[in-house]
Amino acid sequence: MTIFNGIVLYACIWFVVIFTVLPWGVRAPDNPETGHEVGAPDRPRLLLKAGITTVISAVVWGIAYALITSGLLSFRPG
């Protein structure tokens, strides 16, 4: 796996994981202010979720890297 392939794989994994982490802990406000969306989260905590996503993605990428470099998982024909 080249460095470019590793970065692309990590980015793909990161975006898949962020979309699974975003709904964690979301609560709509009890009394939304006038002009605010009713379904908008009260405290989205995006930096925390980005950090969690980065850690989970690093672990998944490490597993994928180990599988690809060991030869157990190959994308080449033959």
HELIX and SHEET records of a PDB file:
HELIX    1   1 ILE A    3  VAL A   21  1                                  19    
HELIX    2   2 LEU A   46  SER A   70  1                                  25    
END                                                                             
